[in-house]
């Protein structure tokens, strides 16, 4: 995955604040943001900030990482069903010694996604970890 600097800055809201879009005409919530609602074809969707909580829908461990992710291997990836509905893919954080299970509550955190390479910047973004403390 190559992330160019201009694209990275355009997508900051999605990477850091888990911002998507919401349809004003139906209950549709989307991540990443969309310009047109795929359910009812309404244009002009508004920005929507997801709460960052959800449940683990599926997961796997990566033992042979792609270029740029070698320093983090092994690591876990997963699919998370957000409380507001969308299913998103993500890296999982803070999973050492944790018995991951489908349906477990998770929460979003901002962490390093990959190391600096030829562009000289480190890419940060959202990951999900097992939810700490009691349910909120």
C-alpha positions, -999 to +999 in steps of 0.1 A: +000+000+000+015+033-011+001+064+005+011+096-012+014+127+010-015+147-006-039+117-004-028+111+032-037+147+042-070+145+024-080+114+044-068+126+078-103+128+092-110+092+083-076+080+096-076+099+129-112+105+138-130+077+120-151+101+100-175+087+074-207+099+059-244+098+067-274+099+044-299+126+052-327+106+035-322+071+050-304+055+080-273+048+059-239+053+075-207+047+054-170+043+060-150+055+042-170+086+033-191+085+001-206+112-021-238+093-030-258+069-008-257+034-024-290+025-007-313+054-019-290+072-044-293+105-025-264+129-032-249+154-007-242+131+023-231+148+054-199+141+074-205+117+103-181+109+132-184+073+143-181+066+180-152+042+176-167+012+193-178-021+178-174-058+179-149-081+163-165-097+133-135-117+120-097-117+125-064-133+114-027-131+123-002-118+098+031-136+100+046-126+066+039-089+062+040-068+031+068-043+025+066-014+050+050-035+077+079-058+086+089-041+118+054-047+132+052-085+124+036-106+136+004-086+140-034-091+138-059-078+113-096-079+115-131-069+104-150-047+129-187-041+129-191-005+142-220+002+166-235+025+138-235-004+113-206-003+088-181-033+086-145-020+083-112-037+079-083-027+103-052-037+121-057-048+157-036-034+185-027-045+220-034-082+212-003-098+227-015-123+252-052-117+244-074-145+233-092-128+204-127-140+198-155-132+173-180-109+190-156-094+215-161-056+221-134-034+206-125+003+205-106+026+181-072+039+189-048+060+168-014+043+163+014+040+138+003+021+107+037+019+089+073+032+090+087+061+070+101+051+037+112+071+007+089+100+016+103+103+051+070+104+070+054+079+094+018+071+087-006+071+117-042+060+116-069+040+133-065+005+147-089-013+171-080-029+204-100-050+229-122-027+248-108-017+282-128-016+314-166-019+315-188-014+285-197+023+277 
